[in-house]
Amino acid sequence: MKDFAKKHPANSAKQKTRSASLRAKRQLDQPLKLKHFFLAGGAAALILAASNFILKTDVANLRGHVTNPTVEISYPVDLEQDTILIELEGIVTAENCEYRLQIETYGKRIYAQEQLAAMLTLDLEAYVEKTFSSSMPGKTLFRVMSGPYETKSEVNNAREVLIRNNRQPLILKTCIKT
């Protein structure tokens, strides 16, 4: 049988209470002391002085001021006499290009007409174009288009107007070689 008498608070021995002190009894370990900083600074100064003595460098000469810089390019004589033949056929062609913006594509004409009305309020020349789906033959789609624009700058300006109005237009470029 167990003796429960020792577990009662009146029968237990009183513990000593320790008073808290604000002073540490041992010295705190600091990873870097002031003497370490002086030692590192002295080592850096010693390395700079040694490099100046050994390498004989002068910092003032490295900061020169050039008032009139001149560049002279001299090629070897053989390079000046040789010629390079470039065939221009197929590289330079005159193109007549126009740009259009595809604003949105819908499956029903009524939705395209609603989008067209919204584009006209933004002062853009827009129209609805009927096209067919390449992934689903026989499916008619209605594209809301804007343009044509003659320069890349004009089409980019119109595109920025549409982006500011939460649209993501595609730029379509059509060129005719002359």
C-alpha positions, 0 to 999 in steps of 0.5 A: 500500500502506498503512503500518500501522506508525503504528497500533501503540501503540509508534509513536504519539505520547504524549498529554498527561494532564490533571489534574482540578481541583475548581475551576471556571474560570468563574463559574456563571450563576445565573438569580436572584440575591439582588439580584433578590429584594430588587428584587421585594420593594421593588417589591411594598412600593412598590405597596402603599404607592401603592395605600394612598395613592391608593385611601385604603383602610384594612385595619382597616375591612374586618375589621369584626365584626357581633354581631347581623346583620339582614336586611331584605327590601323588595319593591316595592308592586306585587309584594306586591299581585300573586298567583300562581296555581298549578294543583295538579291533576296536580302533587300526587297521593297515591301508594302505592308499594312497592319491590323489589330485582331481585338477579339473572336466570337462564335456568335455575331451578336457578341461581336457587334457588342464589342464593335460598339465598345470599340467605336466609343474608343475612337478606333476604326473597327469592323467585324470580319467573318472567318472559319475555324481551322480546328473545327471545319464548318464553324463560323467565327466573327473577329472584331478587327481594327485597321488597317494601319500604315505604320508600326507606330500607328498600330502600336498606339492603337494597341496601347489604347486597347491594353489600357481598356483591358483588351489583349489585341493581336497585331496582324501584318500583311505585306505585298512584295513589290 
